Amino acid sequence: MNRHVLVDETRRPAPSGCADLPAAVPSAPPGSGPSVRTERGQREVFCGLTGIIWMHRKIQDAFFLIVGSRTCAHLMQSAAGVMIFAEPRFATAIIDDRDLAGIADANDELDACVERLLARRPDIKMLFLVGSCPSEVIKLDLSRAAQRLSARFLPDVRVLSYSGSGIETTFTQGEDTCLASLVPTLPQAAPDATELLVVGALADVVEDQFARIFDALGIPTRFLPMRKANDLPPVGEGTRMLLAQPFLAETARALEARGATHLPAPFPLGVEGTTAWLRAAVDAFGVDPALLERVTAPMAARARAALERQRERLAGKSVFFFPDSQLELPIARFLHRELGMELVEVGTPFLHRQHMAGEIALLPDGVAIVEGQHVDRQLDRCRAAAPDITVCGLGLANPLEAEGLATKWSIELLFTPIHGYDQAADLSGLFVRPLVRREKLKV
């Protein structure tokens, strides 16, 4: 295996069987809530390796070693560019012809690659072996490789593995599988310890803001992922878990199996979502709701004032969501309720009804929620609706722009700090910019 250092994202379509489904998505009768249905067909998704881009920035002494093909390496490099002034904390161990032909033992090659990497980068305290489509197709057992390498390099370096394959998943599930691989390594919390665990990668500035709020509320809080590999948060029967991201189903199941209790809540996007998310923790820890009001009132007021300026540009505009990031429902709720936008269709790759119950309850009656993708039919519905803004992946954005539709890249919503009060205006600004660009192009 050859080691190539690289830096950012990749896109990989994954085929699926087509079902004979009607092209139109029926609306729900008035008063019955949103209409939810499932579609199956050809999909347009990013590869789960993309999650490395924000995860490698979060855990500051971790390293992500992709075990994949030259295609993985080239796609990551071409999509992201090259870090000139700093070594990135991820790379690719390339499966070459010798590995595929059985001339070389792939496990021996991988062990040698890891040994060279750790000798070169003694700052690494946690190493993730990241599976790809090629490594899974040839049945390379990275979980066993991780156990073998951990036994060799502990206590200096812990080696874990997870799948970043895009064969059957969407790109945000790379974070889910990564965090799920961390759960078995978390220490057991003391029987009488009660603590809040915020789960999901957040920009450091956002995490710091939430930490200050929880501290002011008197709620002991830890975050997963942690910033340092050895700062593992304990988990046990007294752990109360708030999900910061809506695509962490596997991680949530693993934490619940360790005794953690999930606190159902809308996600912390916009003023309404952030307040409801914080209130779930306040209720669980028996904090006086009046304290929550005192702590958050100045931040909420600033956010509402900033959103009012954006609302002037967005109110009454229509938006169509293609399924891509699993952020679609919380963002749709924010755009509709706080900015006055009209929801044409809200597509999402997967719909976890328990985690999304709070979001679905806040969406308007009759809005069409579509789980899964039949890209041709969704394209037909989008073209027929001619929305003011279309939220979609990179693979669809340029063709739709060429047809005259203003688009917003859904992946940009993962790379931009959008959670919390102070980021609400930044989130709304992401949807103002396509309209401004369209207006300038018409001049």
C-alpha positions as a printed NumPy array, in Angstrom:
array([[  0.   ,   0.   ,   0.   ],
       [  1.196,   3.481,  -0.792],
       [  0.491,   6.432,   1.48 ],
       [ -0.772,   9.625,  -0.144],
       [ -1.49 ,  12.727,   1.936],
       [ -4.631,  14.576,   0.929],
       [ -7.213,  16.983,   2.185],
       [-11.073,  17.309,   1.534],
       [-14.223,  15.915,   0.079],
       [-15.453,  13.434,  -2.529],
       [-18.661,  12.6  ,  -4.285],
       [-19.763,   9.155,  -5.331],
       [-23.196,   8.214,  -6.743],
       [-24.612,   4.94 ,  -5.474],
       [-27.113,   2.961,  -7.575],
       [-30.192,   1.38 ,  -6.096],
       [-33.129,  -0.581,  -7.421],
       [-36.018,   1.411,  -8.867],
       [-39.545,   0.928,  -7.634],
       [-42.579,   1.761,  -9.738],
       [-43.759,   4.813,  -7.813],
       [-45.975,   7.708,  -8.849],
       [-44.064,  10.839,  -9.798],
       [-46.183,  13.199,  -7.718],
       [-45.91 ,  13.45 ,  -3.948],
       [-49.408,  13.848,  -2.469],
       [-50.007,  16.59 ,   0.044],
       [-51.56 ,  15.84 ,   3.399],
       [-55.102,  17.041,   4.105],
       [-55.309,  20.286,   6.089],
       [-54.783,  19.72 ,   9.818],
       [-53.228,  16.277,   9.406],
       [-49.59 ,  17.401,   9.578],
       [-46.87 ,  16.879,   6.992],
       [-47.132,  14.16 ,   4.351],
       [-44.345,  11.563,   4.735],
       [-43.523,   9.001,   2.063],
       [-40.585,   6.944,   0.836],
       [-38.97 ,   6.774,  -2.589],
       [-36.408,   4.303,  -3.855],
       [-34.404,   4.66 ,  -7.047],
       [-31.243,   6.163,  -8.487],
       [-29.464,   8.34 ,  -5.911],
       [-27.018,  11.233,  -6.012],
       [-24.928,  11.21 ,  -2.838],
       [-21.49 ,  12.087,  -1.518],
       [-19.188,   9.388,  -0.142],
       [-18.983,   8.923,   3.647],
       [-15.261,   9.68 ,   3.489],
       [-16.291,  13.337,   3.311],
       [-16.972,  13.352,   7.04 ],
       [-13.221,  13.19 ,   7.623],
       [-12.959,  16.807,   6.497],
       [-14.675,  18.227,   9.561],
       [-13.798,  15.355,  11.93 ],
       [-10.03 ,  15.635,  11.457],
       [-10.223,  19.289,  12.474],
       [-12.224,  18.42 ,  15.585],
       [-10.106,  15.743,  17.295],
       [ -6.834,  17.6  ,  17.244],
       [ -4.445,  14.709,  17.907],
       [ -6.244,  12.063,  15.842],
       [ -5.374,  10.866,  12.343],
       [ -7.642,   9.308,   9.714],
       [ -6.037,   6.733,   7.428],
       [ -8.315,   5.859,   4.513],
       [ -7.749,   2.322,   3.243],
       [ -8.868,   2.645,  -0.356],
       [ -7.984,   2.987,  -4.001],
       [ -6.277,   5.681,  -6.026],
       [ -9.767,   6.843,  -6.932],
       [-10.434,   7.635,  -3.255],
       [ -7.162,   9.566,  -3.057],
       [ -7.66 ,  11.472,  -6.301],
       [-11.255,  12.379,  -5.538],
       [-10.348,  13.641,  -2.078],
       [ -7.423,  15.678,  -3.391],
       [ -9.189,  17.159,  -6.398],
       [-12.256,  18.117,  -4.389],
       [-10.326,  19.722,  -1.565],
       [ -7.003,  20.924,  -2.886],
       [ -3.749,  20.519,  -0.972],
       [ -2.843,  21.979,   2.42 ],
       [  0.352,  23.912,   1.698],
       [  1.213,  25.375,   5.077],
       [  0.338,  22.437,   7.342],
       [  0.265,  18.675,   7.177],
       [ -3.296,  17.406,   7.181],
       [ -4.358,  14.796,   9.685],
       [ -5.595,  12.292,   7.128],
       [ -4.155,  10.291,   4.257],
       [ -4.808,   7.278,   2.047],
       [ -3.196,   3.868,   2.214],
       [ -3.711,   2.901,  -1.403],
       [ -4.761,  -0.64 ,  -2.252],
       [ -2.697,  -1.336,  -5.372],
       [ -2.43 ,  -4.201,  -7.878],
       [ -0.087,  -6.238,  -5.672],
       [ -2.674,  -6.252,  -2.866],
       [ -5.521,  -7.169,  -5.204],
       [ -3.536,  -9.95 ,  -6.895],
       [ -2.485, -11.515,  -3.597],
       [  1.215, -10.98 ,  -4.335],
       [  1.456,  -9.017,  -1.079],
       [ -0.433,  -9.63 ,   2.149],
       [ -2.734,  -6.616,   2.538],
       [ -2.638,  -6.832,   6.331],
       [  1.167,  -6.894,   6.419],
       [  1.215,  -3.942,   4.042],
       [ -1.259,  -2.043,   6.202],
       [  0.755,  -2.742,   9.364],
       [  3.917,  -1.451,   7.699],
       [  2.067,   1.657,   6.472],
       [  0.793,   2.407,   9.981],
       [  4.26 ,   1.881,  11.44 ],
       [  5.772,   4.402,   9.005],
       [  2.976,   6.881,   9.681],
       [  3.335,   6.761,  13.469],
       [  7.127,   7.017,  13.243],
       [  6.725,  10.151,  11.137],
       [  3.914,  11.664,  13.214],
       [  4.591,  11.01 ,  16.93 ],
       [  1.891,  13.568,  17.8  ],
       [ -0.85 ,  11.089,  16.809],
       [ -2.708,   9.724,  19.844],
       [ -5.674,   8.144,  18.063],
       [ -5.645,   6.524,  14.622],
       [ -8.794,   5.727,  12.669],
       [ -8.599,   3.129,   9.904],
       [-11.352,   4.266,   7.54 ],
       [-12.926,   1.672,   5.286],
       [-13.874,   2.586,   1.726],
       [-15.847,   0.953,  -1.054],
       [-12.711,  -0.859,  -2.382],
       [-11.585,  -2.159,   1.012],
       [-15.082,  -3.449,   1.753],
       [-15.443,  -5.068,  -1.654],
       [-12.239,  -7.105,  -1.125],
       [-13.369,  -7.939,   2.448],
       [-10.384,  -6.403,   4.225],
       [-11.223,  -6.741,   7.937],
       [-10.235,  -3.361,   9.328],
       [-11.855,  -3.981,  12.717],
       [ -9.526,  -6.906,  13.32 ],
       [ -6.607,  -4.876,  11.971],
       [ -7.467,  -2.093,  14.436],
       [ -7.502,  -4.544,  17.357],
       [ -4.138,  -5.956,  16.29 ],
       [ -2.543,  -2.538,  15.885],
       [ -4.037,  -1.185,  19.117],
       [ -2.524,  -4.083,  21.047],
       [  0.811,  -3.182,  19.503],
       [  0.789,   0.603,  19.954],
       [ -1.194,   1.165,  23.165],
       [ -0.932,   3.094,  25.46 ],
       [  0.671,   5.664,  23.138],
       [ -1.82 ,   5.307,  20.273],
       [ -5.319,   3.857,  20.209],
       [ -6.35 ,   2.421,  16.822],
       [-10.032,   2.272,  15.835],
       [-11.86 ,   1.536,  12.6  ],
       [-15.085,   2.557,  10.926],
       [-16.67 ,   2.496,   7.478],
       [-16.638,   5.577,   5.269],
       [-17.99 ,   3.663,   2.286],
       [-20.579,   5.405,   0.123],
       [-22.111,   2.24 ,  -1.316],
       [-25.333,   2.4  ,   0.719],
       [-25.009,   5.577,   2.766],
       [-24.943,   9.328,   2.502],
       [-21.907,  11.432,   3.346],
       [-22.869,  12.58 ,   6.847],
       [-23.023,   8.975,   8.033],
       [-19.234,   9.004,   8.016],
       [-19.433,  11.079,  11.207],
       [-22.02 ,   8.705,  12.659],
       [-19.909,   5.586,  12.107],
       [-16.811,   7.401,  13.389],
       [-18.46 ,   8.461,  16.65 ],
       [-20.089,   5.051,  17.057],
       [-16.621,   3.475,  16.903],
       [-15.597,   5.696,  19.832],
       [-18.457,   4.663,  22.124],
       [-16.982,   1.297,  23.281],
       [-13.795,   3.131,  24.328],
       [-15.589,   5.639,  26.59 ],
       [-14.976,   5.103,  30.312],
       [-17.805,   3.986,  32.552],
       [-19.319,   6.852,  34.524],
       [-19.651,   6.591,  38.282],
       [-23.041,   5.172,  39.383],
       [-24.108,   8.449,  41.006],
       [-22.753,  10.76 ,  38.272],
       [-25.293,  12.767,  36.298],
       [-23.94 ,  14.659,  33.321],
       [-25.072,  16.02 ,  29.978],
       [-23.355,  14.675,  26.851],
       [-23.715,  16.79 ,  23.7  ],
       [-23.212,  14.467,  20.736],
       [-22.151,  15.635,  17.292],
       [-19.247,  17.572,  15.82 ],
       [-19.646,  21.322,  16.273],
       [-17.321,  24.123,  15.26 ],
       [-15.11 ,  25.031,  18.211],
       [-16.633,  28.51 ,  18.45 ],
       [-20.135,  26.987,  18.661],
       [-19.072,  24.364,  21.194],
       [-17.55 ,  27.107,  23.358],
       [-20.788,  29.101,  23.2  ],
       [-22.891,  26.124,  24.262],
       [-20.403,  25.25 ,  27.023],
       [-20.777,  28.766,  28.464],
       [-24.577,  28.529,  28.341],
       [-24.68 ,  25.138,  30.079],
       [-22.202,  26.39 ,  32.659],
       [-24.429,  29.389,  33.382],
       [-27.378,  26.999,  33.736],
       [-25.409,  24.841,  36.191],
       [-25.554,  21.742,  33.974],
       [-22.313,  19.662,  33.935],
       [-21.603,  19.03 ,  30.255],
       [-19.176,  17.072,  28.089],
       [-18.952,  16.893,  24.289],
       [-18.499,  14.011,  21.848],
       [-16.316,  14.162,  19.799],
       [-13.766,  15.525,  22.221],
       [-10.938,  17.806,  21.132],
       [ -8.174,  15.591,  22.545],
       [ -8.019,  11.83 ,  22.051],
       [ -7.452,  11.064,  25.727],
       [-10.236,  13.338,  26.986],
       [-12.896,  10.65 ,  26.589],
       [-16.222,  11.582,  28.237],
       [-17.585,   8.952,  30.638],
       [-20.978,   7.424,  29.96 ],
       [-23.408,   5.51 ,  32.145],
       [-26.906,   5.386,  33.627],
       [-26.71 ,   9.031,  34.685],
       [-25.727,  10.318,  31.233],
       [-28.312,  12.523,  29.508],
       [-27.686,  12.833,  25.79 ],
       [-28.537,  15.761,  23.497],
       [-27.952,  15.234,  19.787],
       [-26.457,  18.291,  18.089],
       [-26.699,  16.686,  14.641],
       [-29.672,  14.776,  13.193],
       [-27.65 ,  12.044,  11.452],
       [-26.288,  10.165,  14.478],
       [-28.669,   7.21 ,  14.743],
       [-25.979,   4.535,  15.154],
       [-24.057,   6.592,  17.723],
       [-27.233,   7.241,  19.711],
       [-28.073,   3.515,  19.759],
       [-24.56 ,   2.673,  20.968],
       [-24.743,   5.277,  23.753],
       [-28.185,   4.095,  24.827],
       [-26.792,   0.556,  25.048],
       [-24.213,   1.964,  27.491],
       [-27.003,   3.415,  29.644],
       [-27.33 ,   6.974,  28.294],
       [-30.783,   8.544,  28.023],
       [-31.676,  10.46 ,  24.862],
       [-33.383,  13.827,  25.407],
       [-35.815,  14.356,  22.502],
       [-35.656,  17.893,  21.13 ],
       [-35.619,  19.911,  17.934],
       [-32.086,  20.588,  16.745],
       [-30.264,  23.834,  17.68 ],
       [-30.727,  25.699,  14.404],
       [-32.203,  29.173,  14.625],
       [-33.609,  30.866,  17.712],
       [-36.598,  28.566,  18.094],
       [-34.641,  25.342,  17.639],
       [-31.786,  26.401,  19.91 ],
       [-34.158,  27.451,  22.701],
       [-36.156,  24.209,  22.478],
       [-32.915,  22.173,  22.465],
       [-31.636,  23.935,  25.579],
       [-35.021,  23.598,  27.254],
       [-34.838,  19.808,  26.903],
       [-31.678,  19.835,  29.018],
       [-33.161,  22.322,  31.487],
       [-36.211,  20.086,  32.003],
       [-34.08 ,  16.939,  32.369],
       [-31.815,  18.505,  35.005],
       [-34.557,  20.304,  36.928],
       [-33.251,  23.806,  36.209],
       [-35.592,  26.757,  36.757],
       [-36.979,  27.773,  33.311],
       [-36.681,  31.407,  34.396],
       [-32.911,  30.962,  34.56 ],
       [-32.903,  29.727,  30.976],
       [-34.807,  32.858,  29.958],
       [-32.353,  35.144,  31.771],
       [-29.292,  33.418,  30.342],
       [-30.47 ,  33.236,  26.733],
       [-32.617,  36.384,  26.356],
       [-29.8  ,  38.707,  25.181],
       [-28.497,  36.162,  22.663],
       [-31.979,  35.359,  21.363],
       [-32.798,  39.069,  20.973],
       [-29.621,  39.69 ,  18.967],
       [-30.359,  36.713,  16.755],
       [-33.955,  37.773,  16.112],
       [-32.836,  41.279,  15.151],
       [-30.297,  39.878,  12.704],
       [-32.832,  37.443,  11.246],
       [-35.37 ,  40.207,  10.712],
       [-33.043,  41.83 ,   8.182],
       [-32.658,  38.526,   6.322],
       [-36.379,  37.836,   6.487],
       [-37.003,  40.823,   4.239],
       [-35.106,  39.012,   1.452],
       [-36.43 ,  35.485,   2.065],
       [-40.077,  35.795,   3.173],
       [-42.427,  34.328,   0.594],
       [-39.63 ,  32.662,  -1.381],
       [-39.996,  28.953,  -2.125],
       [-37.413,  26.283,  -1.366],
       [-37.045,  22.671,  -2.55 ],
       [-34.78 ,  20.197,  -0.712],
       [-33.153,  17.259,  -2.448],
       [-32.125,  14.503,   0.   ],
       [-28.43 ,  14.768,   0.806],
       [-27.211,  15.729,   4.3  ],
       [-30.035,  14.709,   6.705],
       [-30.081,  18.339,   7.886],
       [-33.032,  19.03 ,   5.626],
       [-35.898,  18.88 ,   8.157],
       [-34.351,  21.153,  10.835],
       [-33.285,  23.679,   8.21 ],
       [-36.696,  23.568,   6.517],
       [-38.337,  24.233,   9.884],
       [-36.004,  27.197,  10.475],
       [-36.537,  28.691,   7.009],
       [-40.315,  28.39 ,   7.224],
       [-41.001,  29.431,  10.812],
       [-38.34 ,  32.087,  11.349],
       [-37.829,  33.458,   7.831],
       [-41.239,  32.947,   6.237],
       [-40.11 ,  30.764,   3.33 ],
       [-42.523,  28.404,   1.582],
       [-41.583,  24.7  ,   1.594],
       [-42.246,  22.945,  -1.708],
       [-40.749,  19.544,  -0.84 ],
       [-38.36 ,  18.397,   1.879],
       [-36.314,  15.398,   0.823],
       [-34.031,  13.594,   3.259],
       [-31.879,  10.476,   2.732],
       [-33.108,   8.779,   5.914],
       [-35.845,   9.712,   8.361],
       [-35.36 ,   8.693,  12.002],
       [-38.891,   9.356,  13.208],
       [-38.009,   9.334,  16.907],
       [-35.126,  11.788,  16.563],
       [-37.1  ,  13.936,  14.116],
       [-40.428,  13.933,  15.945],
       [-39.886,  17.433,  17.331],
       [-38.988,  18.79 ,  13.898],
       [-41.899,  17.135,  12.095],
       [-44.313,  18.56 ,  14.668],
       [-43.137,  22.089,  13.81 ],
       [-43.465,  21.754,  10.027],
       [-46.597,  23.121,   8.348],
       [-49.584,  20.989,   7.438],
       [-49.446,  19.497,   3.982],
       [-45.717,  19.89 ,   3.326],
       [-44.301,  16.894,   1.475],
       [-41.49 ,  15.039,   3.287],
       [-39.777,  12.456,   1.092],
       [-37.418,   9.868,   2.566],
       [-34.93 ,   8.362,   0.132],
       [-34.406,   9.324,  -3.455],
       [-35.588,   8.66 ,  -6.963],
       [-33.52 ,  11.426,  -8.486],
       [-35.228,  11.547, -11.895],
       [-38.687,  11.979, -10.392],
       [-37.488,  14.508,  -7.86 ],
       [-35.834,  16.466, -10.656],
       [-39.137,  16.448, -12.543],
       [-40.999,  17.766,  -9.484],
       [-38.353,  20.409,  -8.833],
       [-38.458,  21.673, -12.418],
       [-42.236,  21.764, -12.374],
       [-42.264,  23.759,  -9.115],
       [-39.508,  26.162, -10.248],
       [-38.566,  27.062,  -6.649],
       [-36.694,  30.235,  -5.779],
       [-33.944,  28.15 ,  -4.081],
       [-33.035,  24.499,  -4.542],
       [-30.91 ,  22.793,  -1.867],
       [-28.97 ,  19.908,  -3.37 ],
       [-25.622,  18.164,  -3.74 ],
       [-22.807,  19.384,  -5.954],
       [-23.622,  16.838,  -8.642],
       [-27.032,  18.42 ,  -9.248],
       [-26.239,  22.062,  -8.554],
       [-24.398,  23.025, -11.735],
       [-26.927,  21.425, -14.135],
       [-29.812,  23.067, -12.284],
       [-28.022,  26.434, -12.294],
       [-27.616,  26.043, -16.067],
       [-31.391,  25.54 , -16.278],
       [-31.958,  28.817, -14.431],
       [-32.569,  27.607, -10.881],
       [-30.745,  29.195,  -7.931],
       [-29.111,  26.473,  -5.831],
       [-27.494,  26.055,  -2.436],
       [-24.899,  23.302,  -1.946],
       [-26.069,  21.163,   0.945],
       [-22.484,  20.233,   1.841],
       [-21.782,  23.9  ,   2.621],
       [-24.169,  23.543,   5.55 ],
       [-21.732,  21.053,   7.111],
       [-18.627,  23.175,   6.615],
       [-20.18 ,  26.375,   8.006],
       [-20.9  ,  27.014,  11.719],
       [-24.699,  27.187,  11.745],
       [-25.773,  25.983,  15.212],
       [-26.86 ,  28.223,  18.045],
       [-28.057,  31.792,  18.491],
       [-25.018,  33.657,  17.223],
       [-24.885,  31.594,  14.021],
       [-28.578,  31.962,  13.109],
       [-27.889,  34.978,  10.893],
       [-25.018,  33.128,   9.197],
       [-27.364,  30.225,   8.446],
       [-29.965,  32.516,   6.92 ],
       [-27.243,  34.325,   4.979],
       [-26.375,  31.087,   3.205],
       [-29.825,  31.222,   1.609],
       [-29.738,  34.925,   0.821],
       [-26.549,  34.617,  -1.224],
       [-27.979,  32.442,  -4.045],
       [-30.743,  34.996,  -4.578],
       [-28.276,  37.891,  -4.607],
       [-26.091,  36.008,  -7.07 ],
       [-29.068,  35.32 ,  -9.31 ],
       [-30.064,  38.997,  -9.254],
       [-26.547,  40.078, -10.229],
       [-26.437,  37.576, -13.078],
       [-29.65 ,  39.044, -14.482],
       [-28.225,  42.584, -14.594]])
